[in-house]
Amino acid sequence: MRCYDGEAALIIKRWFHRTDDDASGCTFVDPEKETRAPGSPPVAMVINSSTLRGVFGPEQFTKIVPPALDLGPSSRTHGAAVVDFAGEGEIRYRLHTDTDSVLRDRCVAAGPVLC
């Protein structure tokens, strides 16, 4: 990574990737969730300040947790292989539409260099 005059190296402690199945581009997933040990912090990423489009806090996202899987009454009485099963699939984070609109408007106003 290179930094030129007026730019800075930034350490990002947590970031999300956009999902490919959302045409609006407002749904994100944690890319390291599957590879990280439970309870361990995310690996930091270093980026150039010129590539950063926005910084968002948790209040600008809605956490989407998959529903719990109902295995039926017979599976609850036979065996105990699965004790705590909260849901199936990945947890997603949805950026609020108004926040996305402000960011896109700012990006379009800046021109094709930032978008």
C-alpha distance (Angstrom), angle and dihedral (degrees) to the residues before:
residue distance angle dihedral
M1 . . .
R2 3.78 . .
C3 3.78 129.6 .
Y4 3.79 122.0 -161.7
D5 3.83 130.3 -166.2
G6 3.79 110.0 -52.1
E7 3.82 94.1 17.9
A8 3.78 128.7 101.6
A9 3.79 138.3 -161.1
L10 3.80 110.3 -112.7
I11 3.80 126.6 -161.4
I12 3.80 110.7 -143.1
K13 3.80 112.5 -161.3
R14 3.81 97.3 -171.0
W15 3.77 131.2 16.8
F16 3.78 139.1 163.8
H17 3.80 134.3 -141.2
R18 3.79 123.2 -135.4
T19 3.79 115.1 -112.1
D20 3.79 117.9 -118.5
D21 3.82 94.0 -137.2
D22 3.83 97.2 63.6
A23 3.81 113.2 82.1
S24 3.84 91.6 -167.3
G25 3.81 91.2 60.4
C26 3.82 92.2 -135.2
T27 3.83 99.3 113.3
F28 3.80 119.4 88.5
V29 3.82 138.2 -179.9
D30 3.79 132.9 -160.3
P31 3.84 102.8 -106.4
E32 3.80 94.5 -156.6
K33 3.80 99.5 44.1
E34 3.81 94.0 102.1
T35 3.82 96.4 44.8
R36 3.80 99.5 41.3
A37 3.81 120.2 92.7
P38 3.83 112.8 -113.7
G39 3.80 110.9 -87.3
S40 3.80 95.2 11.3
P41 3.82 119.5 124.2
P42 3.80 122.1 -111.0
V43 3.80 118.8 -93.1
A44 3.81 112.0 -102.5
M45 3.81 120.0 -116.8
V46 3.81 125.1 -151.7
I47 3.82 116.8 -143.5
N48 3.79 137.8 169.9
S49 3.81 112.5 -101.5
S50 3.81 90.3 -127.9
T51 3.82 90.8 66.7
L52 3.81 95.3 54.2
R53 3.82 111.6 103.2
G54 3.78 100.1 176.6
V55 3.78 146.4 -16.3
F56 3.78 117.8 -134.4
G57 3.77 132.9 -173.5
P58 3.80 125.9 -144.9
E59 3.82 91.4 -95.7
Q60 3.82 89.6 69.7
F61 3.81 93.0 58.5
T62 3.78 133.9 67.5
K63 3.80 113.2 -144.0
I64 3.81 112.0 -134.9
V65 3.80 112.3 -158.1
P66 3.81 118.5 -171.7
P67 3.82 113.2 -115.0
A68 3.78 119.3 -100.8
L69 3.76 115.5 -94.6
D70 3.80 113.7 -113.8
L71 3.79 106.8 -144.5
G72 3.80 94.3 -175.9
P73 3.81 129.8 -113.7
S74 3.82 96.5 -72.5
S75 3.81 93.6 60.0
R76 3.81 91.8 52.1
T77 3.80 92.8 63.3
H78 3.82 101.9 39.7
G79 3.78 118.0 72.1
A80 3.76 130.6 -28.8
A81 3.79 104.3 -121.6
V82 3.81 91.9 129.3
V83 3.78 111.0 41.8
D84 3.81 102.7 163.7
F85 3.79 116.3 23.5
A86 3.81 110.7 165.8
G87 3.78 99.0 176.2
E88 3.74 145.6 -51.1
G89 3.79 126.0 -94.1
E90 3.76 134.9 21.5
I91 3.79 127.2 -45.1
R92 3.79 111.0 -113.2
Y93 3.78 132.2 -160.1
R94 3.82 120.3 -146.0
L95 3.81 118.0 -154.4
H96 3.80 111.7 -137.0
T97 3.80 111.2 -105.0
D98 3.81 95.9 -126.2
T99 3.82 91.5 53.4
D100 3.79 90.1 49.3
S101 3.82 91.4 49.6
V102 3.82 92.5 52.5
L103 3.80 91.0 49.4
R104 3.81 93.7 47.4
D105 3.83 92.2 47.5
R106 3.81 90.2 51.3
C107 3.79 91.0 47.4
V108 3.82 93.5 49.5
A109 3.82 91.1 47.9
A110 3.83 90.5 52.8
G111 3.79 91.7 55.2
P112 3.80 135.3 -127.4
V113 3.81 94.3 -48.1
L114 3.83 93.1 76.1
C115 3.78 99.8 31.6
